């Protein structure tokens, strides 16, 4: 890794990060990156769900929205 920095975290967080990296045979950077991606996906999912709720209760609209959500999230 050419460009790095230090991030201060609680010792327990560091231990959990190290354990996750070891368990998955990846670097701590990769664990953090995966966590950030998962957080971004979850935020998108919540935003889509909220938008779907606001659009009303039309079953056809909801089905179309569900397909769009799956497409955007890659599911």
mmCIF file as gemmi writes it, N, C-alpha and C atoms, coordinates in Angstrom:
data_model
loop_
_atom_site.group_PDB
_atom_site.id
_atom_site.type_symbol
_atom_site.label_atom_id
_atom_site.label_alt_id
_atom_site.label_comp_id
_atom_site.label_asym_id
_atom_site.label_entity_id
_atom_site.label_seq_id
_atom_site.pdbx_PDB_ins_code
_atom_site.Cartn_x
_atom_site.Cartn_y
_atom_site.Cartn_z
_atom_site.occupancy
_atom_site.B_iso_or_equiv
_atom_site.pdbx_formal_charge
_atom_site.auth_seq_id
_atom_site.auth_asym_id
_atom_site.pdbx_PDB_model_num
ATOM 1 N N . UNK Axp A 1 ? 0.852 -1.16 0 1 0 ? 1 A 1
ATOM 2 C CA . UNK Axp A 1 ? 0 0 0 1 0 ? 1 A 1
ATOM 3 C C . UNK Axp A 1 ? 0.906 1.234 0 1 0 ? 1 A 1
ATOM 4 N N . UNK Axp A 2 ? 0.825 2.033 -1.02 1 0 ? 2 A 1
ATOM 5 C CA . UNK Axp A 2 ? 1.734 3.157 -1.184 1 0 ? 2 A 1
ATOM 6 C C . UNK Axp A 2 ? 1.359 4.351 -0.309 1 0 ? 2 A 1
ATOM 7 N N . UNK Axp A 3 ? 0.1 4.631 -0.181 1 0 ? 3 A 1
ATOM 8 C CA . UNK Axp A 3 ? -0.341 5.83 0.529 1 0 ? 3 A 1
ATOM 9 C C . UNK Axp A 3 ? -1.195 5.423 1.724 1 0 ? 3 A 1
ATOM 10 N N . UNK Axp A 4 ? -0.664 5.571 2.926 1 0 ? 4 A 1
ATOM 11 C CA . UNK Axp A 4 ? -1.395 5.153 4.122 1 0 ? 4 A 1
ATOM 12 C C . UNK Axp A 4 ? -1.445 6.274 5.146 1 0 ? 4 A 1
ATOM 13 N N . UNK Axp A 5 ? -2.307 6.082 6.139 1 0 ? 5 A 1
ATOM 14 C CA . UNK Axp A 5 ? -2.415 7.008 7.248 1 0 ? 5 A 1
ATOM 15 C C . UNK Axp A 5 ? -2.783 6.219 8.495 1 0 ? 5 A 1
ATOM 16 N N . UNK Axp A 6 ? -2.712 6.849 9.622 1 0 ? 6 A 1
ATOM 17 C CA . UNK Axp A 6 ? -3.054 6.212 10.882 1 0 ? 6 A 1
ATOM 18 C C . UNK Axp A 6 ? -4.454 6.639 11.295 1 0 ? 6 A 1
ATOM 19 N N . UNK Axp A 7 ? -5.236 5.692 11.769 1 0 ? 7 A 1
ATOM 20 C CA . UNK Axp A 7 ? -6.576 5.972 12.283 1 0 ? 7 A 1
ATOM 21 C C . UNK Axp A 7 ? -6.604 5.517 13.737 1 0 ? 7 A 1
ATOM 22 N N . UNK Axp A 8 ? -6.991 6.408 14.626 1 0 ? 8 A 1
ATOM 23 C CA . UNK Axp A 8 ? -7.026 6.071 16.05 1 0 ? 8 A 1
ATOM 24 C C . UNK Axp A 8 ? -8.4 5.471 16.368 1 0 ? 8 A 1
ATOM 25 N N . UNK Axp A 9 ? -8.376 4.264 16.926 1 0 ? 9 A 1
ATOM 26 C CA . UNK Axp A 9 ? -9.61 3.579 17.333 1 0 ? 9 A 1
ATOM 27 C C . UNK Axp A 9 ? -9.388 2.972 18.715 1 0 ? 9 A 1
ATOM 28 N N . UNK Axp A 10 ? -10.484 2.61 19.343 1 0 ? 10 A 1
ATOM 29 C CA . UNK Axp A 10 ? -10.376 1.925 20.632 1 0 ? 10 A 1
ATOM 30 C C . UNK Axp A 10 ? -9.619 0.615 20.429 1 0 ? 10 A 1
ATOM 31 N N . UNK Axp A 11 ? -8.939 0.187 21.466 1 0 ? 11 A 1
ATOM 32 C CA . UNK Axp A 11 ? -8.184 -1.062 21.388 1 0 ? 11 A 1
ATOM 33 C C . UNK Axp A 11 ? -9.107 -2.229 21.006 1 0 ? 11 A 1
ATOM 34 N N . UNK Axp A 12 ? -10.309 -2.248 21.558 1 0 ? 12 A 1
ATOM 35 C CA . UNK Axp A 12 ? -11.243 -3.34 21.241 1 0 ? 12 A 1
ATOM 36 C C . UNK Axp A 12 ? -11.63 -3.323 19.762 1 0 ? 12 A 1
ATOM 37 N N . UNK Axp A 13 ? -11.754 -2.125 19.184 1 0 ? 13 A 1
ATOM 38 C CA . UNK Axp A 13 ? -12.055 -2.02 17.754 1 0 ? 13 A 1
ATOM 39 C C . UNK Axp A 13 ? -10.877 -2.523 16.934 1 0 ? 13 A 1
ATOM 40 N N . UNK Axp A 14 ? -9.678 -2.167 17.334 1 0 ? 14 A 1
ATOM 41 C CA . UNK Axp A 14 ? -8.475 -2.631 16.641 1 0 ? 14 A 1
ATOM 42 C C . UNK Axp A 14 ? -8.387 -4.153 16.682 1 0 ? 14 A 1
ATOM 43 N N . UNK Axp A 15 ? -8.669 -4.716 17.851 1 0 ? 15 A 1
ATOM 44 C CA . UNK Axp A 15 ? -8.623 -6.181 17.989 1 0 ? 15 A 1
ATOM 45 C C . UNK Axp A 15 ? -9.672 -6.851 17.107 1 0 ? 15 A 1
ATOM 46 N N . UNK Axp A 16 ? -10.876 -6.271 17.069 1 0 ? 16 A 1
ATOM 47 C CA . UNK Axp A 16 ? -11.934 -6.84 16.222 1 0 ? 16 A 1
ATOM 48 C C . UNK Axp A 16 ? -11.57 -6.723 14.745 1 0 ? 16 A 1
ATOM 49 N N . UNK Axp A 17 ? -11.002 -5.599 14.356 1 0 ? 17 A 1
ATOM 50 C CA . UNK Axp A 17 ? -10.561 -5.4 12.978 1 0 ? 17 A 1
ATOM 51 C C . UNK Axp A 17 ? -9.473 -6.399 12.605 1 0 ? 17 A 1
ATOM 52 N N . UNK Axp A 18 ? -8.513 -6.556 13.47 1 0 ? 18 A 1
ATOM 53 C CA . UNK Axp A 18 ? -7.422 -7.51 13.224 1 0 ? 18 A 1
ATOM 54 C C . UNK Axp A 18 ? -7.954 -8.936 13.117 1 0 ? 18 A 1
ATOM 55 N N . UNK Axp A 19 ? -8.89 -9.287 13.984 1 0 ? 19 A 1
ATOM 56 C CA . UNK Axp A 19 ? -9.474 -10.633 13.953 1 0 ? 19 A 1
ATOM 57 C C . UNK Axp A 19 ? -10.247 -10.859 12.658 1 0 ? 19 A 1
ATOM 58 N N . UNK Axp A 20 ? -11.017 -9.864 12.245 1 0 ? 20 A 1
ATOM 59 C CA . UNK Axp A 20 ? -11.782 -10.002 10.994 1 0 ? 20 A 1
ATOM 60 C C . UNK Axp A 20 ? -10.837 -10.162 9.814 1 0 ? 20 A 1
ATOM 61 N N . UNK Axp A 21 ? -9.779 -9.376 9.782 1 0 ? 21 A 1
ATOM 62 C CA . UNK Axp A 21 ? -8.806 -9.477 8.694 1 0 ? 21 A 1
ATOM 63 C C . UNK Axp A 21 ? -8.149 -10.858 8.682 1 0 ? 21 A 1
ATOM 64 N N . UNK Axp A 22 ? -7.764 -11.318 9.845 1 0 ? 22 A 1
ATOM 65 C CA . UNK Axp A 22 ? -7.128 -12.633 9.958 1 0 ? 22 A 1
ATOM 66 C C . UNK Axp A 22 ? -8.103 -13.741 9.545 1 0 ? 22 A 1
ATOM 67 N N . UNK Axp A 23 ? -9.337 -13.67 10.038 1 0 ? 23 A 1
ATOM 68 C CA . UNK Axp A 23 ? -10.335 -14.703 9.737 1 0 ? 23 A 1
ATOM 69 C C . UNK Axp A 23 ? -10.654 -14.792 8.246 1 0 ? 23 A 1
ATOM 70 N N . UNK Axp A 24 ? -10.572 -13.654 7.553 1 0 ? 24 A 1
ATOM 71 C CA . UNK Axp A 24 ? -10.922 -13.624 6.129 1 0 ? 24 A 1
ATOM 72 C C . UNK Axp A 24 ? -9.694 -13.572 5.225 1 0 ? 24 A 1
ATOM 73 N N . UNK Axp A 25 ? -8.511 -13.635 5.854 1 0 ? 25 A 1
ATOM 74 C CA . UNK Axp A 25 ? -7.245 -13.633 5.115 1 0 ? 25 A 1
ATOM 75 C C . UNK Axp A 25 ? -7.127 -12.428 4.187 1 0 ? 25 A 1
ATOM 76 N N . UNK Axp A 26 ? -7.473 -11.262 4.73 1 0 ? 26 A 1
ATOM 77 C CA . UNK Axp A 26 ? -7.356 -10.01 3.986 1 0 ? 26 A 1
ATOM 78 C C . UNK Axp A 26 ? -6.695 -8.977 4.898 1 0 ? 26 A 1
ATOM 79 N N . UNK Axp A 27 ? -6.38 -7.831 4.334 1 0 ? 27 A 1
ATOM 80 C CA . UNK Axp A 27 ? -5.778 -6.765 5.127 1 0 ? 27 A 1
ATOM 81 C C . UNK Axp A 27 ? -6.848 -6.006 5.914 1 0 ? 27 A 1
ATOM 82 N N . UNK Axp A 28 ? -6.402 -5.266 6.916 1 0 ? 28 A 1
ATOM 83 C CA . UNK Axp A 28 ? -7.325 -4.415 7.675 1 0 ? 28 A 1
ATOM 84 C C . UNK Axp A 28 ? -7.966 -3.392 6.741 1 0 ? 28 A 1
ATOM 85 N N . UNK Axp A 29 ? -7.196 -2.876 5.788 1 0 ? 29 A 1
ATOM 86 C CA . UNK Axp A 29 ? -7.731 -1.931 4.813 1 0 ? 29 A 1
ATOM 87 C C . UNK Axp A 29 ? -8.9 -2.549 4.039 1 0 ? 29 A 1
ATOM 88 N N . UNK Axp A 30 ? -8.757 -3.798 3.65 1 0 ? 30 A 1
ATOM 89 C CA . UNK Axp A 30 ? -9.822 -4.465 2.899 1 0 ? 30 A 1
ATOM 90 C C . UNK Axp A 30 ? -11.064 -4.667 3.763 1 0 ? 30 A 1
ATOM 91 N N . UNK Axp A 31 ? -10.887 -4.959 5.037 1 0 ? 31 A 1
ATOM 92 C CA . UNK Axp A 31 ? -12.029 -5.102 5.945 1 0 ? 31 A 1
ATOM 93 C C . UNK Axp A 31 ? -12.759 -3.768 6.068 1 0 ? 31 A 1
ATOM 94 N N . UNK Axp A 32 ? -12.006 -2.695 6.255 1 0 ? 32 A 1
ATOM 95 C CA . UNK Axp A 32 ? -12.618 -1.369 6.378 1 0 ? 32 A 1
ATOM 96 C C . UNK Axp A 32 ? -13.327 -0.984 5.085 1 0 ? 32 A 1
ATOM 97 N N . UNK Axp A 33 ? -12.684 -1.212 3.955 1 0 ? 33 A 1
ATOM 98 C CA . UNK Axp A 33 ? -13.284 -0.882 2.658 1 0 ? 33 A 1
ATOM 99 C C . UNK Axp A 33 ? -14.582 -1.653 2.45 1 0 ? 33 A 1
ATOM 100 N N . UNK Axp A 34 ? -14.574 -2.937 2.777 1 0 ? 34 A 1
ATOM 101 C CA . UNK Axp A 34 ? -15.79 -3.754 2.643 1 0 ? 34 A 1
ATOM 102 C C . UNK Axp A 34 ? -16.889 -3.231 3.562 1 0 ? 34 A 1
ATOM 103 N N . UNK Axp A 35 ? -16.522 -2.832 4.769 1 0 ? 35 A 1
ATOM 104 C CA . UNK Axp A 35 ? -17.505 -2.277 5.695 1 0 ? 35 A 1
ATOM 105 C C . UNK Axp A 35 ? -18.109 -0.982 5.187 1 0 ? 35 A 1
ATOM 106 N N . UNK Axp A 36 ? -17.274 -0.127 4.602 1 0 ? 36 A 1
ATOM 107 C CA . UNK Axp A 36 ? -17.774 1.134 4.046 1 0 ? 36 A 1
ATOM 108 C C . UNK Axp A 36 ? -18.702 0.886 2.859 1 0 ? 36 A 1
ATOM 109 N N . UNK Axp A 37 ? -18.348 -0.086 2.025 1 0 ? 37 A 1
ATOM 110 C CA . UNK Axp A 37 ? -19.227 -0.438 0.898 1 0 ? 37 A 1
ATOM 111 C C . UNK Axp A 37 ? -20.57 -0.96 1.404 1 0 ? 37 A 1
ATOM 112 N N . UNK Axp A 38 ? -20.524 -1.816 2.418 1 0 ? 38 A 1
ATOM 113 C CA . UNK Axp A 38 ? -21.767 -2.363 2.983 1 0 ? 38 A 1
ATOM 114 C C . UNK Axp A 38 ? -22.625 -1.252 3.575 1 0 ? 38 A 1
ATOM 115 N N . UNK Axp A 39 ? -22 -0.309 4.244 1 0 ? 39 A 1
ATOM 116 C CA . UNK Axp A 39 ? -22.731 0.823 4.808 1 0 ? 39 A 1
ATOM 117 C C . UNK Axp A 39 ? -23.39 1.65 3.706 1 0 ? 39 A 1
ATOM 118 N N . UNK Axp A 40 ? -22.664 1.903 2.627 1 0 ? 40 A 1
ATOM 119 C CA . UNK Axp A 40 ? -23.221 2.665 1.503 1 0 ? 40 A 1
ATOM 120 C C . UNK Axp A 40 ? -24.397 1.928 0.874 1 0 ? 40 A 1
ATOM 121 N N . UNK Axp A 41 ? -24.268 0.594 0.706 1 0 ? 41 A 1
ATOM 122 C CA . UNK Axp A 41 ? -25.378 -0.198 0.15 1 0 ? 41 A 1
ATOM 123 C C . UNK Axp A 41 ? -26.595 -0.122 1.054 1 0 ? 41 A 1
ATOM 124 N N . UNK Axp A 42 ? -26.374 -0.227 2.365 1 0 ? 42 A 1
ATOM 125 C CA . UNK Axp A 42 ? -27.484 -0.169 3.321 1 0 ? 42 A 1
ATOM 126 C C . UNK Axp A 42 ? -28.173 1.193 3.277 1 0 ? 42 A 1
ATOM 127 N N . UNK Axp A 43 ? -27.393 2.253 3.167 1 0 ? 43 A 1
ATOM 128 C CA . UNK Axp A 43 ? -27.982 3.593 3.077 1 0 ? 43 A 1
ATOM 129 C C . UNK Axp A 43 ? -28.816 3.736 1.811 1 0 ? 43 A 1
ATOM 130 N N . UNK Axp A 44 ? -28.328 3.203 0.682 1 0 ? 44 A 1
ATOM 131 C CA . UNK Axp A 44 ? -29.102 3.235 -0.563 1 0 ? 44 A 1
ATOM 132 C C . UNK Axp A 44 ? -30.385 2.436 -0.411 1 0 ? 44 A 1
ATOM 133 N N . UNK Axp A 45 ? -30.27 1.247 0.193 1 0 ? 45 A 1
ATOM 134 C CA . UNK Axp A 45 ? -31.452 0.4 0.366 1 0 ? 45 A 1
ATOM 135 C C . UNK Axp A 45 ? -32.508 1.119 1.188 1 0 ? 45 A 1
ATOM 136 N N . UNK Axp A 46 ? -32.1 1.742 2.266 1 0 ? 46 A 1
ATOM 137 C CA . UNK Axp A 46 ? -33.049 2.473 3.115 1 0 ? 46 A 1
ATOM 138 C C . UNK Axp A 46 ? -33.693 3.634 2.363 1 0 ? 46 A 1
ATOM 139 N N . UNK Axp A 47 ? -32.894 4.35 1.579 1 0 ? 47 A 1
ATOM 140 C CA . UNK Axp A 47 ? -33.433 5.469 0.806 1 0 ? 47 A 1
ATOM 141 C C . UNK Axp A 47 ? -34.456 4.976 -0.212 1 0 ? 47 A 1
ATOM 142 N N . UNK Axp A 48 ? -34.157 3.866 -0.881 1 0 ? 48 A 1
ATOM 143 C CA . UNK Axp A 48 ? -35.099 3.303 -1.842 1 0 ? 48 A 1
ATOM 144 C C . UNK Axp A 48 ? -36.379 2.841 -1.149 1 0 ? 48 A 1
ATOM 145 N N . UNK Axp A 49 ? -36.237 2.2 -0.005 1 0 ? 49 A 1
ATOM 146 C CA . UNK Axp A 49 ? -37.42 1.741 0.722 1 0 ? 49 A 1
ATOM 147 C C . UNK Axp A 49 ? -38.292 2.913 1.145 1 0 ? 49 A 1
ATOM 148 N N . UNK Axp A 50 ? -37.671 3.986 1.6 1 0 ? 50 A 1
ATOM 149 C CA . UNK Axp A 50 ? -38.431 5.171 1.995 1 0 ? 50 A 1
ATOM 150 C C . UNK Axp A 50 ? -39.142 5.772 0.785 1 0 ? 50 A 1
ATOM 151 N N . UNK Axp A 51 ? -38.466 5.843 -0.337 1 0 ? 51 A 1
ATOM 152 C CA . UNK Axp A 51 ? -39.084 6.37 -1.56 1 0 ? 51 A 1
ATOM 153 C C . UNK Axp A 51 ? -40.26 5.494 -1.975 1 0 ? 51 A 1
ATOM 154 N N . UNK Axp A 52 ? -40.101 4.194 -1.865 1 0 ? 52 A 1
ATOM 155 C CA . UNK Axp A 52 ? -41.181 3.27 -2.227 1 0 ? 52 A 1
ATOM 156 C C . UNK Axp A 52 ? -42.393 3.482 -1.316 1 0 ? 52 A 1
ATOM 157 N N . UNK Axp A 53 ? -42.155 3.687 -0.026 1 0 ? 53 A 1
ATOM 158 C CA . UNK Axp A 53 ? -43.271 3.931 0.901 1 0 ? 53 A 1
ATOM 159 C C . UNK Axp A 53 ? -44.014 5.211 0.543 1 0 ? 53 A 1
ATOM 160 N N . UNK Axp A 54 ? -43.244 6.239 0.156 1 0 ? 54 A 1
ATOM 161 C CA . UNK Axp A 54 ? -43.869 7.516 -0.176 1 0 ? 54 A 1
ATOM 162 C C . UNK Axp A 54 ? -44.686 7.438 -1.457 1 0 ? 54 A 1
ATOM 163 N N . UNK Axp A 55 ? -44.336 6.539 -2.362 1 0 ? 55 A 1
ATOM 164 C CA . UNK Axp A 55 ? -45.03 6.469 -3.642 1 0 ? 55 A 1
ATOM 165 C C . UNK Axp A 55 ? -46.432 5.874 -3.539 1 0 ? 55 A 1
ATOM 166 N N . UNK Axp A 56 ? -46.746 5.31 -2.423 1 0 ? 56 A 1
ATOM 167 C CA . UNK Axp A 56 ? -48.099 4.808 -2.259 1 0 ? 56 A 1
ATOM 168 C C . UNK Axp A 56 ? -48.185 3.305 -2.24 1 0 ? 56 A 1
ATOM 169 N N . UNK Axp A 57 ? -49.396 2.846 -2.328 1 0 ? 57 A 1
ATOM 170 C CA . UNK Axp A 57 ? -49.642 1.423 -2.123 1 0 ? 57 A 1
ATOM 171 C C . UNK Axp A 57 ? -50.028 0.676 -3.397 1 0 ? 57 A 1
ATOM 172 N N . UNK Axp A 58 ? -49.893 1.285 -4.556 1 0 ? 58 A 1
ATOM 173 C CA . UNK Axp A 58 ? -50.235 0.616 -5.811 1 0 ? 58 A 1
ATOM 174 C C . UNK Axp A 58 ? -49.305 -0.579 -6.015 1 0 ? 58 A 1
ATOM 175 N N . UNK Axp A 59 ? -49.873 -1.798 -6.064 1 0 ? 59 A 1
ATOM 176 C CA . UNK Axp A 59 ? -49.041 -3.012 -6.188 1 0 ? 59 A 1
ATOM 177 C C . UNK Axp A 59 ? -48.159 -3.015 -7.438 1 0 ? 59 A 1
ATOM 178 N N . UNK Axp A 60 ? -48.668 -2.496 -8.548 1 0 ? 60 A 1
ATOM 179 C CA . UNK Axp A 60 ? -47.861 -2.468 -9.774 1 0 ? 60 A 1
ATOM 180 C C . UNK Axp A 60 ? -46.659 -1.551 -9.614 1 0 ? 60 A 1
ATOM 181 N N . UNK Axp A 61 ? -46.89 -0.381 -8.996 1 0 ? 61 A 1
ATOM 182 C CA . UNK Axp A 61 ? -45.781 0.542 -8.745 1 0 ? 61 A 1
ATOM 183 C C . UNK Axp A 61 ? -44.756 -0.096 -7.82 1 0 ? 61 A 1
ATOM 184 N N . UNK Axp A 62 ? -45.242 -0.754 -6.774 1 0 ? 62 A 1
ATOM 185 C CA . UNK Axp A 62 ? -44.33 -1.385 -5.812 1 0 ? 62 A 1
ATOM 186 C C . UNK Axp A 62 ? -43.493 -2.481 -6.475 1 0 ? 62 A 1
ATOM 187 N N . UNK Axp A 63 ? -44.097 -3.271 -7.335 1 0 ? 63 A 1
ATOM 188 C CA . UNK Axp A 63 ? -43.362 -4.332 -8.026 1 0 ? 63 A 1
ATOM 189 C C . UNK Axp A 63 ? -42.285 -3.732 -8.926 1 0 ? 63 A 1
ATOM 190 N N . UNK Axp A 64 ? -42.615 -2.665 -9.61 1 0 ? 64 A 1
ATOM 191 C CA . UNK Axp A 64 ? -41.643 -2.006 -10.482 1 0 ? 64 A 1
ATOM 192 C C . UNK Axp A 64 ? -40.487 -1.417 -9.663 1 0 ? 64 A 1
ATOM 193 N N . UNK Axp A 65 ? -40.819 -0.839 -8.534 1 0 ? 65 A 1
ATOM 194 C CA . UNK Axp A 65 ? -39.797 -0.265 -7.657 1 0 ? 65 A 1
ATOM 195 C C . UNK Axp A 65 ? -38.892 -1.364 -7.113 1 0 ? 65 A 1
ATOM 196 N N . UNK Axp A 66 ? -39.467 -2.489 -6.73 1 0 ? 66 A 1
ATOM 197 C CA . UNK Axp A 66 ? -38.682 -3.597 -6.194 1 0 ? 66 A 1
ATOM 198 C C . UNK Axp A 66 ? -37.663 -4.083 -7.225 1 0 ? 66 A 1
ATOM 199 N N . UNK Axp A 67 ? -38.074 -4.167 -8.476 1 0 ? 67 A 1
ATOM 200 C CA . UNK Axp A 67 ? -37.158 -4.583 -9.541 1 0 ? 67 A 1
ATOM 201 C C . UNK Axp A 67 ? -36.037 -3.562 -9.697 1 0 ? 67 A 1
ATOM 202 N N . UNK Axp A 68 ? -36.39 -2.284 -9.667 1 0 ? 68 A 1
ATOM 203 C CA . UNK Axp A 68 ? -35.384 -1.226 -9.805 1 0 ? 68 A 1
ATOM 204 C C . UNK Axp A 68 ? -34.384 -1.281 -8.654 1 0 ? 68 A 1
ATOM 205 N N . UNK Axp A 69 ? -34.859 -1.509 -7.452 1 0 ? 69 A 1
ATOM 206 C CA . UNK Axp A 69 ? -33.974 -1.589 -6.298 1 0 ? 69 A 1
ATOM 207 C C . UNK Axp A 69 ? -32.999 -2.739 -6.454 1 0 ? 69 A 1
ATOM 208 N N . UNK Axp A 70 ? -33.514 -3.9 -6.848 1 0 ? 70 A 1
ATOM 209 C CA . UNK Axp A 70 ? -32.635 -5.056 -7.038 1 0 ? 70 A 1
ATOM 210 C C . UNK Axp A 70 ? -31.591 -4.778 -8.112 1 0 ? 70 A 1
ATOM 211 N N . UNK Axp A 71 ? -32 -4.087 -9.193 1 0 ? 71 A 1
ATOM 212 C CA . UNK Axp A 71 ? -31.055 -3.761 -10.251 1 0 ? 71 A 1
ATOM 213 C C . UNK Axp A 71 ? -29.947 -2.839 -9.762 1 0 ? 71 A 1
ATOM 214 N N . UNK Axp A 72 ? -30.334 -1.812 -9.026 1 0 ? 72 A 1
ATOM 215 C CA . UNK Axp A 72 ? -29.347 -0.838 -8.54 1 0 ? 72 A 1
ATOM 216 C C . UNK Axp A 72 ? -28.395 -1.478 -7.544 1 0 ? 72 A 1
ATOM 217 N N . UNK Axp A 73 ? -28.917 -2.326 -6.655 1 0 ? 73 A 1
ATOM 218 C CA . UNK Axp A 73 ? -28.087 -2.954 -5.64 1 0 ? 73 A 1
ATOM 219 C C . UNK Axp A 73 ? -27.356 -4.183 -6.145 1 0 ? 73 A 1
ATOM 220 N N . UNK Axp A 74 ? -27.676 -4.598 -7.371 1 0 ? 74 A 1
ATOM 221 C CA . UNK Axp A 74 ? -26.996 -5.758 -7.928 1 0 ? 74 A 1
ATOM 222 C C . UNK Axp A 74 ? -27.413 -7.065 -7.31 1 0 ? 74 A 1
ATOM 223 N N . UNK Axp A 75 ? -28.633 -7.144 -6.895 1 0 ? 75 A 1
ATOM 224 C CA . UNK Axp A 75 ? -29.128 -8.374 -6.238 1 0 ? 75 A 1
ATOM 225 C C . UNK Axp A 75 ? -29.921 -9.207 -7.213 1 0 ? 75 A 1
